[in-house]
Amino acid sequence: MIDNEEKKLRWYNLAFMAFVMVFGFGNVVNNFANQGLEVIVSWILILALYFIPYALMVGELGSVFKDSKAGVSSWIGNTMGRRLAYFAGWTYWVVHIPYLAQKPQYVLVALGWVFKGDGTFYSSMNPLVAQLISLAIFLFFLWIASRGMNSLKKIGTIAGTATFVMGILYILLMLGAPFIRGIHPATTDVSVHTVMPKFNFMYLTTISMLVFAVGGSEKISPYVNNTKNPSKEFPLGMILLAIMVGVTAILGSVAMGMMFDANNIPKDLMMNGQYYAFKLLGQYYGIGNVLMIIYAIANVLAQVSALIFSIDAPLKVLLADTDDEFVPKGLTVVNKHGAPIRGYLMTAILVGILIIVPALGIGNMNELFNWLLRLNAVVMPLRYLWVFLAYIAIKKAVGKYDSQYKFIKNHTIGLIVGVWCFAFTAFACIFGMVPSGIPVYTSGWWFQLILNVITPFILIGLGFILPIIARRKKKRA
């Protein structure tokens, strides 16, 4: 137990820490590209109905299991047993495979904007050539990660903070542009009709991107018991976090609508939108490409750091709190730099397949980029399901678990809220599998749909293989 004197985090400290962890400018751009100005109402709904309860559940789980080593998998291990704990750890690791497969694309796009000043460097490439270069970039940084080089992680933290600050700067400068520079908004038709979502089938296919944007609150769970008064200050911090995310997302969407016509959104906005935004902003304020180049360089470093961190950290979560009944001992062998080298090899194989195979059926670089981004929005939230299962488990076990902070004291209401968040996440992932942005029922549409459906099943299904191998290894031993 940490003494009160050592609990120095206040609710506003926690909110700012979580804000930098959870949210980024790219979330604003991607969801505006997906929904246009309708995303304003969507942000309000997703924050109130999903993000706030999600973050507060994480707080209670972090408080109950304050000594857990491996986060979500430890929560599941303590509530539902070691076997499911292994699958929680496997899910947490394997959903990063599409994420790792896309990081080299981000690097190539950003470098194109640095050296060419536009998005043609990447978009004009042959898809197979581009993906082979992406694979080479990934393998290079996998090698760096295997040698325990952590300096790029530190540089990336600084660069990530810089891109975050510049995202806030963009919102402020763009909102002020009509008054300071006399800029006329690109979207002229702004009304209840254009802002209110049309809750039809196509709208439902875009929800997973919103869930993807606000996910990741479990990263703040270790800090719950470090607050001065967890039962009062943690929920205050999370409410402030939700307000900060909401204000940033809504004002950012308004700023994007001022710069880009929401009724005629560029098809490559997901891929190039962040750079278009800073390029045009520099033109508005008469400083050329300076802001765009600074942002692109910072983004390259941030993406490289995220790539290295996401190769290493999720794998260590998988291996940290499991045993040789589920994971072969050989997989936990580390090299002289402390890297689980065979786990790295397994990562390289899966990422390599996911980088190359789609390029054989998606012949347009913009479509390929958007598809992988949307696949991430389908696959990454699968790890959040384990958070909600752990919360449901502690609410079902009345009186068994105690903590300094409780989100909902009534076990029945807590159970209902946990089931709601689980069901909503699963719903968003399922509907997110339907391709959007391309003509329906074409060969390309079917190819993407098939990949979207089978990829999550294959990635999760591979988790059943390791326990079989582990049991055979134990028998031989």
N, C-alpha and C positions, 0 to 999 in steps of 0.2 A: 504493500500500500504506500502510495506516495504521500508524504506529509503535505498539509495544506500550504505550508510555506513554499513548497516546491511547485505547487500548481499555479504557474504564472500565466497560463493562457486565459485570456478573457474571451467573451463571446464574439467580440468584433475581430480579435486576432484569428480565431478559428474560422470565421466567415471569410476573411481575406485569403487565408491559406487555402481553404477549400475552393474558393472562386478561381484561383490560378490553376489548381489541379483539375477542376471539372470542366471549365468553359474556355472557349477560344474563338477568335474571329472567324475561323473557318466554319464553325457551327452556324454562324449567322449567314454567311454566304451560301452554304450548301442548302440550308432550309429555305432561304429566299428563292434560290434557283428551283427548288422542288415545288413550292407552293405560291410564290409571289407574295402579294400583300396579305393574302389570307393567313399567312404564317403568324401575323400579329395576334390574332385570336387563338391560334393553335398554341402559341407560346404560353399564353395565360392559362389555357386549359391544362396543358401538360405539366406546368409547374404546380398548379393547385391540386390536381387530381392524382399526380404521379410522383413528381420530384420531391415535394415536401415530405409526404409519408415515407418515401424510399430513404431519404437522408436521415429521417428521425428513427426509422427502423435500424439502420446501420449504427446509429448512435447507441441504441439499446444493446445490440449484439456486441459491439465493441466494449461496452461497459460490463456485460455479463462475462465475456471471455477475454478479459483484459490481458491475460498472459499467453494467449494463443500465438503460435509461431507463424502459421501459414494462412492467416486471415480466414477467408470463406471456407476452405477445406477443413480447417480446425473447428470452425463453428459447426459444420456438418458432422465431423467426427465426434464431437461432444454430444450432439443431439440425435444423430441418426445412424451412427456406427462407422467403422473404419472403411467398409466397402464403398459406401456412398461418399465418404470423405475423399477416397481416391478418385472417384468419378467427378467430384467437384473440382479437385485439383487438376485433373485431366482437362475438364471443360475450360477452366481458367487459362490453361496453357494453350490448348489447341485452337481456341477462338482467336488467338493472336496470329495464327498462320496467314489468313487473308490480310490482316493488318500489316504484317511483315512483307507480304507480297506487294503491297501498294506503296510502301515507303520509298523504294527506289524510283517509282514513277514521280512522286512528289519532288524528289531530288532533281530528276531530269527536267521537269517542268520549271522549277525555280532557276536552275542553271541556264536554261534557255532564255528566261526573262533577264537574267543578269547580263549575258553576253550578246543577245540579239535585241533585247528591248521589246520582244513580243512573244506570242505563244506558238509561233510556227515551227520552232526547232523540234519540239516533241510531236506536235500534231501532224507534221508532214512525214514522219517516219513510217516505214513499213512496220506493221504491228509485231511481226515475229522478230525483226531486227531490234526494235525498241525493247521487247521483252527479254531478248538475249542480253542486251546491255544492262537491263534492270537486274537480271540474274547475276551478272558479273559484279555489279555494285553490291548486291546483297551478300554474295560469297566473300567479297573483299572485307566488308564490315563484320561478317561472321568471324573471319580470321582475326580481325582486330579484337573483337570481343573475347575470343578464345585465349588471347594473350593477356587478358586482364587489364587492358588499357582503359582506365577510367577517366582520363583527362577530358576526353570528348564528351563524357556525360556531364562534367562540370561546365564545360563550354556551352553545351546544349541547354543547361539550366538557365544560363545567362541569356542565350539566344532566344529561348522559349519565353522568358520574361520580356525580352525586347519586342517580340512579335505580339505578345499580349498587350503591352503598353501602346504599341503602334495601332493595334485594333481599336483601342479606346480613343486614341488620337484621331483616327479616321472618322469615327462617329462624331466627335466634337467638331472637327473641321468641316465635315460634310453638312452637318446640321446648320453650321454657321455660314456656309458658302453663299446662300441666297442673300444674306444680309451684308456680308463682308465683301463678296466678289460679284454680286448681282447674278448668280447662276439661277436659271429657271429649272424647276424640277422636271425630270424626264417623264414621270408618271403624272398625267393630268387628270385621269379619271379616278378620284379617290372618294369613295362613298361606303356606306354600310354594305352595299351590294358587292363591292370589290374586296372588302376586308373580311366579310363573314364567310367562313369555309362552306363549301357545298359538301355535305356529308354523304358523298356517294362512294362507289367502289374505288374509283381512282384516288380519291382523297385518302381512303383507308390504306392504300399501298404506300403512302408517304409518311405514315406515322412512325415507322421504325427508325427513320432518320432523326426524328425528334427524340425518341427514346435513346438512340445512340449518342445524341448530343448532350443529354443531361445525365447519362450514366457515369459510373465510376466513383460514386460517393463512398464506397467501401474503403477507398484509400485514406479517408480521414478517421477511420475507426480507432486507430491506435492513440489518437489524441483526446478521446472522450474523457478519460479519467485524468487527463492533465489540465483540465479546466478548473477554475477556482471553485465552482459550485455546479457539478455536472447536471443535476436535476433541473436547474433553472437556466444556466448559461448555455448549455448545448442546444436546446431547442431555440433559444434566442438567436444563437449564431446561425443555425440552419434557416431560420425565417429570414434573417438578414441576407444570407447567401441566396435564397430564392428571390428576394427582392432585387438584389444586385444582378443576378442572372436575368431576371425578367426585364429590368430596366435596360440592361445592355442589349438583350436580344430584341426587344421591341424598338428601341431607338436605333439599333443597328439595322433592323429591317426597314425602318422608315428612311434611314440614310441611303440604303441600297435602292429603295424605290425612288428616291430623289435623283440618283445617278443613272439607274437603268429603268427602262419602261417595264413595269410589272406585267403589262399585257403583251409584251413582246420580248421575253427574256432570251438572251443569247444562249444557244445550245451548249456552248463550251463554258458556261459560267461556273459550273462546279470545278472544272479543271483550272481555269484561268481567272476566275472572278476576283480573287484576292489581289492579283497583280494588275488587272484592269482598274480596280478600285483605286490603288495608289498611283497608278500612272495618270489617270484622269484627275485625281486630286492634286497631283503636282502641276498639271496643266492649269487647273483652276486658279492655283495660287502662284503661278509664274515661276516655278522652280524645276520645271522639266521632269526628268525621270528619277530625281534624287530619292524621293520617298519610296518609289517602287524598288530601286536597286538596294537600298538599305533593308527594306522588308524582305526581299528575295534572298539576300545573303544571310540574314538572320534566320530565315526559314530553312535554308539549306542546312545550317548548323543544327537547328532545332530538330529537323527531321532525321539527320544522321544520329544525333544523340538518342532520339526516341527509338530509332532502329536498333542501336546497340543495347539500350536498356530493355527493350521488349524482346530481344533475343535471350537475354540473360535472366531477368527478374521472374517472368512467368514460369520458366523452366525450374528455377529454384523453388518456387511455390509448389510445383508439382512434386518435387523430390524432397522437400523440407520435412514434411510431417506424414510420411507414408512408410511402408515396410516392404520387405522382400516377398510378401504374399501377393502383392499387387504389382510391384515394379521390380524388374530384374536388377540384381545388385550391380550388374555390369553397367547399367544405365547411370548409376550414381558415381561411377569412377571419375575422378577429376584429374586434370593435368597439373603441372607444377605451378600454374597460375591460378588454380582453384576453380577452373571452368569445367563443368560436366561435359566432357568432349563428345561422348557418344550421344548424349542428349542433343548436342549441337548438330551432330550428323543427322539425327532423326528430323530435326527442324529443317535442315538444308534440303533433305529429300522432299518433304511435304511442301515447303515453300517453292522449291524448284518446279514441282508438278503444277502448282497453282499459278505460277508465273507463265509457264509455257503453254499449257493446254488451252486456255481461253483464246490465246492469240491465233490458234488454228481455226477458230470459228467466228471470231469477231474481227472484222476487217477494217474497222475505223478506230483510230486512236482515241478520239473523244468518247466514243461508245464504250471502248475497253476501259478507260479511266472511270467513267461514270458507273459502269457495271461493277467494277471491283469496289468502288466506294459504297454502292448500294448493298453489295454482298456483305461488306463489313457491318452495315447497319442491320443486316439480318442475323449475322453470326455472333457479333460481339455481345449483344444483349442476352445471349443464352447463359452467360455466366451470372447475370443478375438473378436468374431463376433460382439459383442455389441460395442467394441471400434471402429471398422470400421464403424458401423452404425452411431454412434455419430459423427464421422468425416465426413461421407457423409452428415449428416444433417446440420452441420455448413457450409459446402461448398455449399449446395443447398440454404441456407438462405443468399443470397448475401447482405453484408452490415449490417447484424443484429448483428454479434458477432465481437468483437475486442479483440486483445491480444498484449502483448509485443513481443511475438514470433510467427512467422508464418512459417510453413514448406513450403507450396506452396501458393504464393499470388494469382496466377491465379485460379479462382474457378473451371473452367472446368477441368483443368489438375488435380487439387486436387481431384475432384470428380472421375475422371478416376482411379487415384492411390488408392483411398479408395475402389472403387468397385473391383479393382484387388486383393487387400489384402483380402477382404471379400470372394471373389470367390475362391481364392487359399486356404484359410483356410478351407472353406467348402469342397472343392475338396479333400484336404488331409485327412480330417476326414472321408469322405465317403469311400475312398479307403483304409484307415487304418482299416476299419471294416473287411476286408478280412484276415483270419488267415494266418500266415506264420510260417515256421519252423516245420510244421507237415505235414504228407501225406494228399494230398487234397482228398476231397469227402469221407473220412472215417467218422465214427460216431463221433469221437472226433472233426474233422474239422467242421462238421455241427453244433455240440453243441456249439463250440466257435463262429461260425459265427452268430448263432441265438442270443446268449448272446450279442455279439458285436452290433447287429442291434437293439435289443429291449431295451437294457439298457439305451442308451441315450434318446430314445423316452419315456421310463417310467419315468426316472429322470426328464426330462423337463416337461412331461405331468402331473406329480404330482403337478406342480406349478399351474395348473388350479383349483385344489381342494381348496386351502387356500382361494381365494377370495369368493368362494361359501359359505364356512363355515363362513367367516367374515361377509358377507351380512346377513346370517341367524341370526348370533349373534346380529347384529345391529338392525334387525327387532324385535327380542325378547326383546332387551333392550328398 
